[in-house]
Amino acid sequence: NAGVTQTPKFQVLKTGQSMTLQCAQDMNHNSMYWYRQDPGMGLRLIYYSASEGTTDKGEVPNGYNVSRLNKREFSLRLESAAPSQTSVYFCASSLGTGGNQPQHFGDGTRLSIL
Amino acid sequence: AQSVTQLDSHVSVSEGTPVLLRCNYSSSYSPSLFWYVQHPNKGLQLLLKYTSAATLVKGINGFEAEFKKSETSFHLTKPSAHMSDAAEYFCVVSAWGGGYQKVTFGTGTKLQVIP
């Protein structure tokens, strides 16, 4: 009954450090997404993967890279962290990218960049 | 173009009274509409979705929403608020058009329930 699992739940980094956020889903979904949530701004899409082997930029991709490792796993990498990347990061998955497909979310990773 | 406007950033109601959370949208395509709820330190959970079937949509925990195309609105309602409804609610528009999926989140409405 896990759904979407994100690790770690919390992380503090120094400016310039790198880090990979991990996400795995066990619902056999084809599509996966990475969002960031900042106060008063809702969720903004960073990158998404419509299916295994494909990735595409979302609304705010600068400073991030992603890897769709297999159908289950989709990771987000910060190569050189900046204070502006302090945020809560959510991974989500859906059966497909059709407009009527709801997304299922993990519990988030709270990331602070000092 | 696509946008979502949640008209209230905060709503406060007394326990047992009705809840109304307002959402207006615009989309160049035929959108699907969703409401999600987020409890503190948790991810978003789907409450309900509209996908061009019945305009009155029933969701979990007694919530429902009505799609009004003429008013481009998708307001969320509940007849009687419960303390456990205190959370943040997000209206979401999703459409497939121009060769890709566009998902747009509202900025959220925080619901406070007063005992």
Interface residues (C-beta under 8 A of the other chain):
Chain A: V4 G40 M41 G42 L43 R44 L45 A50 D56 F90 A92 T97 G98 G99 N100 Q101 P102 Q103 H104 F105 G106 D107 G108
Chain B: V4 S9 Y29 S30 P31 S32 F34 Y36 N41 K42 G43 L44 Q45 L46 K49 T51 S52 F90 S94 A95 W96 G97 Y100 Q101 V103 F105 G106 T107 G108
